Amino acid sequence: MLISDLLRRLRALPPKRQAGLLAGCAALCSFALTLLLPMGALLPAPRSLLGGDYGDTTAGGSEQGWSSIVILTPDPSTPTAVPCPTYTGERPDRDEVSRALERAADAYHLPRNLLFAVAWQESSWRQDARSCDGGVGLMQIQNTTWEWLNAQQAPACALRQTSYDPTTLQGNADLGAKFLAWLSCYYTYWGGNGGVSVSAPGNMTAAWYYQQAGLRLPDTRTTDGSPNPASLCAAVLDDPAYPEYEALHTASAEVWSCPYDATSDDPTLLDFVLSAYNQGVHRTNDSGIQNWGYVRSVEAYISLFAIGALP
């Protein structure tokens, strides 16, 4: 794509979304800079490691992704620290990576642009990337998370036990997709507390909040099946300030755009899923979304993939 065409499309977006996309581009440029710097120890910002009932259910890097680094000039009198991230093993080409992500997205009924964007944020599509805190490869599932994730089975979410190998490209992509599917189901209706469907949701899930408000999830139609002109989900989906939802390109796009607690100013289901992928389920549940930089960066990448500006 010509740069002029990309700039034309960018200018056509509302200022609010222009800022979001530019922030995503800045994160990418910062990451690229770390690969070119000839000197200095590159240290990613600390990540949250959350244990408990959900294991160490955190996959992503720091809030800003790998663009959050501290550049230290080495002291000649002291040993130089080992740079992070490190790269080891084979590096599949972009076409091979794209196919692996597409297969994983399709297997778990997820929008392809969602997986493309998360993988870009996590590792810039580098299967050979290893982070300092144990993140492995493409979508940076941590070495304290992937065995727990393989063991997960949730009949209400159509998830079964798996044996994916995070050291392989396809296994890593499948683990990332399974985690996103697990989180999507968890926050939509399952909740880990007995929810079995959108019409019979667990407490405190998005479907539960909509049910308490007398609404369907998504609320594009009323309970009698007629169109809902006051739909909260459609209001976000149709807002040109948030092109990432339309860019998800699936029938479930309107669900991703639904404000979580059925109020117009609440974060969306997509916001919560991305937050928990990065900072962990416990922290998102207990403290809300504390990593907005990460969430907005991934959402900007979703839009960039949709218009062909990435990879």
Secondary structure in CASP SS format (residue, H / E / C, confidence):
PFRMAT SS
TARGET T0000
AUTHOR 0000-0000-0000
METHOD secondary structure of the structure
MODEL  1
M C 1.00
L C 1.00
I H 1.00
S H 1.00
D H 1.00
L H 1.00
L H 1.00
R H 1.00
R H 1.00
L H 1.00
R H 1.00
A H 1.00
L C 1.00
P C 1.00
P H 1.00
K H 1.00
R H 1.00
Q H 1.00
A H 1.00
G H 1.00
L H 1.00
L H 1.00
A H 1.00
G H 1.00
C H 1.00
A H 1.00
A H 1.00
L H 1.00
C H 1.00
S H 1.00
F H 1.00
A H 1.00
L H 1.00
T H 1.00
L H 1.00
L H 1.00
L C 1.00
P C 1.00
M C 1.00
G C 1.00
A E 1.00
L E 1.00
L E 1.00
P E 1.00
A C 1.00
P C 1.00
R C 1.00
S C 1.00
L C 1.00
L C 1.00
G C 1.00
G C 1.00
D C 1.00
Y C 1.00
G C 1.00
D C 1.00
T C 1.00
T C 1.00
A C 1.00
G C 1.00
G C 1.00
S C 1.00
E C 1.00
Q C 1.00
G H 1.00
W H 1.00
S H 1.00
S C 1.00
I E 1.00
V E 1.00
I E 1.00
L E 1.00
T C 1.00
P C 1.00
D C 1.00
P C 1.00
S C 1.00
T C 1.00
P C 1.00
T C 1.00
A C 1.00
V C 1.00
P C 1.00
C C 1.00
P C 1.00
T E 1.00
Y E 1.00
T C 1.00
G C 1.00
E C 1.00
R C 1.00
P C 1.00
D C 1.00
R H 1.00
D H 1.00
E H 1.00
V H 1.00
S H 1.00
R H 1.00
A H 1.00
L H 1.00
E H 1.00
R H 1.00
A H 1.00
A H 1.00
D H 1.00
A H 1.00
Y C 1.00
H C 1.00
L C 1.00
P C 1.00
R H 1.00
N H 1.00
L H 1.00
L H 1.00
F H 1.00
A H 1.00
V H 1.00
A H 1.00
W H 1.00
Q H 1.00
E H 1.00
S H 1.00
S C 1.00
W C 1.00
R C 1.00
Q C 1.00
D C 1.00
A E 1.00
R E 1.00
S C 1.00
C C 1.00
D C 1.00
G C 1.00
G E 1.00
V E 1.00
G C 1.00
L C 1.00
M C 1.00
Q C 1.00
I E 1.00
Q E 1.00
N C 1.00
T C 1.00
T C 1.00
W H 1.00
E H 1.00
W H 1.00
L H 1.00
N H 1.00
A H 1.00
Q C 1.00
Q C 1.00
A E 1.00
P H 1.00
A H 1.00
C H 1.00
A C 1.00
L E 1.00
R C 1.00
Q C 1.00
T C 1.00
S C 1.00
Y C 1.00
D C 1.00
P C 1.00
T C 1.00
T C 1.00
L H 1.00
Q H 1.00
G H 1.00
N H 1.00
A H 1.00
D H 1.00
L H 1.00
G H 1.00
A H 1.00
K H 1.00
F H 1.00
L H 1.00
A H 1.00
W H 1.00
L H 1.00
S H 1.00
C H 1.00
Y H 1.00
Y H 1.00
T H 1.00
Y H 1.00
W H 1.00
G C 1.00
G C 1.00
N C 1.00
G C 1.00
G C 1.00
V C 1.00
S C 1.00
V C 1.00
S C 1.00
A C 1.00
P C 1.00
G C 1.00
N C 1.00
M C 1.00
T C 1.00
A H 1.00
A H 1.00
W H 1.00
Y H 1.00
Y H 1.00
Q H 1.00
Q H 1.00
A C 1.00
G C 1.00
L C 1.00
R C 1.00
L C 1.00
P C 1.00
D C 1.00
T C 1.00
R E 1.00
T C 1.00
T C 1.00
D C 1.00
G C 1.00
S C 1.00
P E 1.00
N C 1.00
P C 1.00
A C 1.00
S C 1.00
L H 1.00
C H 1.00
A H 1.00
A H 1.00
V H 1.00
L H 1.00
D C 1.00
D C 1.00
P C 1.00
A C 1.00
Y C 1.00
P H 1.00
E H 1.00
Y H 1.00
E H 1.00
A C 1.00
L C 1.00
H C 1.00
T C 1.00
A C 1.00
S C 1.00
A H 1.00
E H 1.00
V H 1.00
W H 1.00
S C 1.00
C C 1.00
P E 1.00
Y C 1.00
D C 1.00
A C 1.00
T C 1.00
S C 1.00
D C 1.00
D C 1.00
P C 1.00
T E 1.00
L H 1.00
L H 1.00
D H 1.00
F H 1.00
V H 1.00
L H 1.00
S H 1.00
A H 1.00
Y H 1.00
N H 1.00
Q H 1.00
G C 1.00
V H 1.00
H H 1.00
R H 1.00
T H 1.00
N H 1.00
D H 1.00
S H 1.00
G C 1.00
I C 1.00
Q C 1.00
N C 1.00
W H 1.00
G H 1.00
Y H 1.00
V H 1.00
R H 1.00
S H 1.00
V H 1.00
E H 1.00
A H 1.00
Y H 1.00
I H 1.00
S H 1.00
L H 1.00
F H 1.00
A H 1.00
I C 1.00
G C 1.00
A C 1.00
L C 1.00
P C 1.00
END
